[in-house]
Amino acid sequence: EEEAFLVSLYKFMKDRHTPIERIPHLGFKQINLWKIHKAVEKLGAYELVTGRRLWKNVYDELGGSPGSTSAATCTRRHYE
């Protein structure tokens, strides 16, 4: 399931002319694209996470540093 998701994601991004050339980082850790997708899905999908301001929860789920003040914004930007 994870591999199929990643193949689909890379194809989608390439087709819209915004290919993933390198995996983004949060702090000093590379983001696990599957894990961020599942975390957002678990909280109700993008619209709900954004509407309820749950991006910090997603960041925490990814094991982010608790002291980061821009965690929610960075997490959302990378997801988008």
C-alpha positions in Angstrom: 0.0 0.0 0.0 2.8 2.4 0.9 4.7 1.7 -2.3 1.6 2.1 -4.4 0.9 5.4 -2.7 4.4 6.7 -3.4 4.3 5.6 -7.1 1.0 7.4 -7.5 2.2 10.5 -5.7 5.4 10.8 -7.8 3.3 10.3 -11.0 0.7 12.9 -9.9 3.4 15.5 -9.0 5.2 14.9 -12.3 2.0 15.1 -14.4 1.2 18.5 -12.9 4.8 19.7 -13.7 5.9 19.9 -10.0 8.0 16.8 -9.7 9.3 15.8 -6.3 13.0 16.2 -6.8 14.0 15.8 -3.2 12.1 14.8 -0.1 11.4 17.8 2.2 12.7 18.1 5.7 11.1 19.2 8.9 13.8 20.3 11.3 16.7 18.0 10.4 14.5 15.0 9.7 13.4 13.9 6.2 9.6 13.7 6.0 8.2 10.2 5.5 5.6 11.0 2.8 3.6 7.9 3.6 3.5 8.8 7.3 2.4 12.4 6.8 -0.3 11.2 4.4 -1.6 8.7 6.9 -1.4 11.2 9.8 -3.5 13.7 7.8 -5.9 11.0 6.7 -6.3 9.8 10.3 -7.3 13.3 11.4 -10.0 13.6 8.7 -8.1 14.8 5.6 -6.7 18.1 4.4 -9.8 20.3 4.7 -10.6 19.1 8.2 -7.0 19.4 9.4 -6.8 22.9 8.0 -10.2 24.0 9.2 -9.6 22.7 12.8 -6.0 23.9 12.8 -4.6 20.4 13.5 -1.3 20.8 11.6 0.7 20.9 14.9 -0.9 17.5 15.7 0.4 16.2 12.4 3.8 17.6 13.2 3.8 15.9 16.6 2.7 12.6 15.0 5.8 12.8 12.7 8.0 13.1 15.8 8.8 16.7 15.5 10.7 18.8 18.0 8.3 20.2 20.6 10.0 23.6 20.8 9.4 24.6 17.1 7.3 27.7 16.8 6.6 27.3 13.1 5.8 23.6 13.2 2.2 23.8 12.0 2.9 26.2 9.1 6.0 24.2 7.9 4.1 20.9 8.1 1.2 22.3 6.1 3.4 23.9 3.5 5.3 20.6 3.0 2.1 18.6 2.8 0.7 21.0 0.2 
